[in-house]
Amino acid sequence: MTINPPLYVGIFLVAVLSLVLLLVNRRRLQVERFFPEIMKVPILKRLLAS
C-alpha cells in the first residue's frame, strides 16, 4: 500500500525527518571535527554542536 501526499507535504516530511536524524546522530557524525567551517554559521552551529 502506498501513500501519495501532495509534493509540498512530502518535501516537508523529508525535511523534518532529516533534521530529526541529524539531531539524534550528531555526536556520532562528528560534524565539527570533519567540517569545522560549518560551525561558523550560527544556526548550524546550534543544531550540530555535540
C-alpha positions, 0 to 999 in steps of 0.5 A, spaced: 500 500 500 502 506 498 501 513 500 501 519 495 501 526 499 501 532 495 509 534 493 509 540 498 507 535 504 512 530 502 518 535 501 516 537 508 516 530 511 523 529 508 525 535 511 523 534 518 525 527 518 532 529 516 533 534 521 530 529 526 536 524 524 541 529 524 539 531 531 539 524 534 546 522 530 550 528 531 555 526 536 556 520 532 557 524 525 562 528 528 560 534 524 565 539 527 571 535 527 570 533 519 567 540 517 569 545 522 567 551 517 560 549 518 560 551 525 561 558 523 554 559 521 550 560 527 544 556 526 548 550 524 552 551 529 546 550 534 543 544 531 550 540 530 554 542 536 555 535 540 
